[in-house]
Amino acid sequence: QVQLVESGGGLVQPGGSLTLSCTASGIIFSMYRMGWYRQSPGKQRELVAEVGYGAYPKYADFVKGRFTISRDNVKSAVYLQLNTLKPEDTAVYYCNADRVVGTIQKLWGQGTLVTVSA
């Protein structure tokens, strides 16, 4: 079964940290560029960070060195380390897999909520 399963969201105070995890199953992980998106109420879903197989990560400008994306190709997992969190980082964070070899395919996880509040 093809699926992406996220975990790690929760409530954190401003300035705090969280690590989000996403595990993929049913796909050939090396064929996919993995990314994290987020969506806040009333806003469009936006890219946070992405990393291809053997490639350098790319980040949205608003990350500004606070977040780090990494992938473990043995475990078919991708992680997002969130540091120095701000209230405006509050959103549902979605794991994304974009197939870059062969047939185009875009997969989404169910999302995990990150709330930054005092």
C-alpha positions in Angstrom: 0.0 0.0 0.0 1.3 3.4 -1.0 1.3 5.8 1.8 3.1 8.6 3.7 2.7 8.6 7.5 3.7 11.7 9.4 4.3 12.1 13.1 5.8 14.6 15.6 3.5 17.5 15.6 2.2 19.1 18.8 2.1 22.2 20.9 5.3 24.1 21.6 6.2 27.4 23.1 7.7 30.2 20.9 11.4 29.6 20.6 11.0 25.9 21.0 11.8 23.0 18.7 10.0 20.0 17.2 11.0 17.2 14.8 8.6 16.0 12.3 8.9 12.5 10.7 7.4 11.0 7.6 7.8 7.4 6.6 7.0 6.2 3.1 5.8 2.7 2.1 4.9 1.1 -1.1 7.2 3.3 -3.2 10.8 3.2 -4.5 12.0 5.9 -2.3 15.0 6.9 -4.5 12.6 7.8 -7.3 11.0 10.6 -5.3 11.9 14.1 -4.2 10.6 14.5 -0.7 9.3 17.6 0.8 7.4 19.3 3.6 4.6 21.8 3.0 2.4 23.6 5.4 -1.0 25.2 5.4 -2.4 27.7 7.9 -6.1 28.5 8.2 -7.2 30.8 5.4 -3.9 30.4 3.5 -2.7 28.3 0.6 -0.5 25.3 1.1 3.2 26.4 0.8 6.5 24.7 0.4 8.7 24.6 3.4 11.6 22.5 2.3 12.4 19.7 -0.2 15.3 17.3 -0.9 15.9 15.0 -3.8 17.8 11.8 -3.8 21.4 12.7 -3.5 20.6 16.4 -3.8 21.1 19.5 -1.7 18.0 20.6 0.2 16.0 23.6 -0.8 14.2 25.9 1.7 11.5 28.6 1.5 12.8 32.1 2.3 10.8 32.2 5.5 12.7 29.3 7.0 15.9 31.5 7.3 18.1 28.8 8.7 15.6 27.7 11.4 14.5 24.4 9.8 16.5 21.5 8.5 15.2 18.8 6.2 16.9 15.4 5.9 16.1 12.0 4.4 17.1 8.5 5.3 17.1 6.5 2.2 17.5 3.2 4.1 14.4 3.8 6.2 12.4 5.6 3.5 11.9 8.5 5.8 12.2 12.2 5.7 12.5 14.5 8.6 12.0 18.2 9.3 13.8 19.7 12.3 12.0 22.9 13.4 14.0 25.3 15.6 13.3 28.7 17.0 9.6 28.3 16.3 7.4 31.4 16.0 3.6 31.7 16.4 3.3 32.2 12.6 4.8 28.8 12.1 1.5 27.3 13.4 0.1 25.2 10.6 -0.7 21.7 9.5 2.5 20.3 8.0 2.2 17.8 5.2 4.8 15.3 3.9 5.0 15.2 0.1 6.6 12.8 -2.4 7.1 13.8 -6.0 8.1 11.1 -8.4 10.9 12.4 -10.6 11.7 9.2 -12.5 9.1 7.9 -15.0 5.4 8.5 -14.5 4.5 11.7 -12.7 3.1 11.0 -9.3 2.5 13.3 -6.3 1.7 11.8 -2.9 0.6 13.5 0.3 0.5 12.4 3.9 -2.4 13.1 6.2 -0.8 16.1 7.9 0.4 16.8 11.4 -0.5 19.9 13.3 2.1 22.2 14.8 0.9 24.8 17.2 3.3 27.5 18.5 1.8 29.3 21.4 2.7 30.5 24.9 
